Structure formats: C-alpha cells, structure tokens
Amino acid sequence: MNPTPAIQIAGLTKSYGDVHVLEGVDLTVEKGSIFALLGSNGAGKTTAVKILTTLLKADDGTATVNGFDVRTQAQDVRGSISLTGQFAAVDEILTGRENLILIAKLLRQKNPGAIADDLLARFSLTEAGNRKVATYSGGMRRRIDIAMSLIGNPPVIFLDEPTTGLDPEARIEVWQAVKELAEGGTTVLLTTQYLEEAEQLADRIAILHGGRIIANGTLAELKALFPPAKKEYVEKQPSLEEIFLAITGKSNSTVPAGNTTVKES
Amino acid sequence: MTTRFFGDTAILTGRSLRHIGRSPDTIVTTAITPIAMMLMFVYVFGGAIDTGSHESYVSYQLPGILLITIASGIAYTAYRLFQDKNGGMFDRFQSMPIARSAVLWGHVLTSLVANMISLVVVVLVALLMGFRTGASVLDWLAVIGILALFTLALTWLAVVPGLTAGTVEGASAFSYPLIFLPFLSSAFVPTDTMPGPVQAFAEHQPVTSIVDTIRAIFAGQDPGNDVWIALAWCVGLLVVAYVLATAAYRRKFA
C-alpha cells in the first residue's frame, strides 16, 4: 500500500549519563515530504538528527532511513543521506567551488567541476565561487553548505536548524532553497526552534519536548488539537521583520503583509 | 573497501595539502624555531662544547635539530584536526559513505609532506652554516626513512590531542615536552658529562638512538646497533600512537 517511509523511528532513547535526552521517540516521515522537528533549545533535536545520520548510537529503539537500519546498515544509510549540521560545515580555507568539488569527488561523481558550477549558479554563488569561504557572509555560507548537501542527489536530506543565526533575508533564501528541494522529490527532515519556519515549510510537524514527541501532524491537524477557532478582529501591527524586509526591498510573498487581518486563534 | 580507502585518502590529503599551500607560513613557522636554536647552539654555545669528535659542531647538532623540527611541525596536525572536529567538517565526512579512517590518514600524510619540506629548509640552512656530509644516496635514503618513521609516529600521537582536546591551545600544547626531549639526549652534548640519573634517562630514550644513528650515517660511520634501537623505538612508538589514536577516534565517532 504505502511505500516504505523515508524515515521510521520507534522507541528511540539516548542518555548522556544521568541526562535523558530522548525517552522513546516514535516518528514516521513519508517519502518526498518536508518534515519539521520542532523543539526548544536542548530538546534533543540535534541528538535525534545525529542518531539518524549515524554520527551517534542510540541506547535503545530502532531507526531506519531509506529502508536501512542506522545501526546495522550504517554505510547504506550514509549513501542515502546528506547532513547539513547546525553550524555551516564548510572548509573555510577552500573556495566555495573547491568545497563543492571536494564533496563531489568523495561521492565519486563524474565531472565534479560541472556539478560545482551548476550548484553555484543555482544558489546565486557563481561570482563568489572562487573566493575563500572565510570571506562569505552567514547566508552565503549556509547556501554553500546546503549546496554541498545536494551533491549526488541523496533521497533524504537532514537540515539541523538551517536558519539559526541568519538575518531575515538570508533566512528567506534558505527557505526558497528547501522548497525547491522538496519539489524535486527529496525528503527533507529539518529541525527548527522557529514556529514560523515550520509553518512556512513543512508538510508535517512534530513537536519534541521532554524527550518525547508530544504532537505530530499537519499544521491543520495541530491547529485542530486546540479549541475551535473563533473569529475576532485585531489590529495587526507589522512586525519589525516585515518592516525590515519592506524597507530593504526584500519582501517576499511568503511573508504575510497587511495591517488588519482576521486572525484565527 | 580498500580502493575506496585509497581514493578517499588521496582526495582528503589533497584537501589538506591545499590548506598548507594557502598558508605556507605553517612551514616557515615550523622551520624557524629549530633554525634559531641551531644558530644559537652553533654560534653561541658551540665553541665551548667539547663533543670529543672531530666533526664540526654544526654537523654534530644537526640530527637533534631535525627531530625538534618534526616535534614542532606535528602540532599543526593536532590543530587542523581540532578545527575539522569543531567546524563540523568531521560530522559531514562521517555522515558520508566514505572510508572512515581516510579522514585521519589525509591529515597524517599531509603532516608527512609538510614536515619533509620543513626538514629540507632546515638542512639547507645547515649547509649554509657549514654542515658537510659524505653521505651517499643510499645513506640519505636511510636518514629520510628514519625521519619519516619518526614523523609518522609523532603525527599519530598528535592525532590524540587533536581529537580529544577542548581548546585549540590544548590541542597544540602537547608538543612542547616533545620539543624538549632532544635536550635530554645526546643531541647537543655527549651524554657522559651528565649526572647519573640524567645520563641514564638520556641514554634510554628514543631521541638519543635516533640522533646517534643519523649522526653516524652523516659522518660516514657504521651506526652499529643504534640503527636497530632507533628503528625499534620508531616502530614501537608508531604502533602505540596508532592504537591510541584509533581508540580515541572510535570513542569520539563510534
């Protein structure tokens, strides 16, 4: 009936000494969807991602990625994924283009140079391509970081807090990149502490809290968990972010504009 | 898997060699302290040191200076490993379907190349200062072989702090005692003038046998047993360091 899910987790636990970070996490991510794992700082999002990307071993429970067990088929999992960690994992001393070529070579891709040039163009980094990454802005580093993750077209991509520490413009650039990915059929699991980010991007959202998934569903389903919507009229002041984006001319259709809106609460 | 290992090691070695190409100062910094020491020993202390041999003092102390060069050069391996670990490159590599040990080997081979270049610089300065040898091509190959083994052993040792240190300073500080080791050896003065316990230590630590071997080869003499003791020290150190480094790596990235 349903094809194998891209990610399936059951009863996953992980402790560091006395600190129980994950206390039985269950989760299923369908192929080709964008799944947001939402949680505050220290909720265990990064730990979960590290287990799924074979960087950490879980204490108990099972997890499969692209049908492969992360414990017993780690190398197959690694061949099916790419990870964009919490901090841009780029080689600062190399140029952007060299970073891309390095990863393409390690993945034994044909024509690493052509792949690099193509990705630089896709992420509007062609001009910066031959500069050392050390000279890049935060948004550019994130973009080259994500571009590196796309090499070899892995079926599952993990993005751990892809927009933390980015300014609003850079955040929108990253969102755009993630959306394009999912349109190409890639499964994306992203972690975030920003509610708006999950709302903007994700098909499904799970909330990780106290080591467990306490809510899981589409945005509409999560909203339905709360008391029925009632209409009230509120005057909505533009947020500072909207003002900033309007002034700098980077306003984007993904950012709601307007003053008076009907707000469902 | 083995072809994967060699390919990945070559790619990753190319990457960190490019780092060295971008900051050649690491090679200059590695060579400059030993060169300064060499100038001081030859032109300040050297006249007062009676080595009991008829070779020039610059030739006498060169083997010790070469080992100091290696000891200071390997600190960069710890430094670069630490940067990779903290900058997230390690996590990226570890989540890719590559040969895992290639990540370490890339750094180790880079250290070998970088240290060999630093050693050439130091030997060239020594030649300007009057170092002469009648060593044949084969003799030189033997010297290069011993120095390469010593470099590999110390580099694998440097991998341990590179992987486990909490700070950059901690990652590179471990090499200071290694730089000091040649002073407690036959590198600069004959050991027989040293008081009993110091002499006992000096004669039974790796540097003395390595220094004596290289010195004998440069002087065109037969190093005798020293060469085997030196090789045993180098290989023993290499094995122990490799095991420690691999264990630290497993613990970190199980």
Interface residues (C-beta under 8 A of the other chain):
Chain A: K50 T53 T54 L55 L56 K57 Q75 D76 R78 G79 I81 S82 L83 G85 Q86 F87 A88 A89 V90 D91 E92 I93 L94 E98 L102 I103 K105 L106 L107 R108 K132 M148
Chain B: G7 D8 I11 L12 R15 R18 H19 R22 S23 G87 G88 M89 D91 R92 F93 Q94 S95 M96 P97 I98 F253 A254
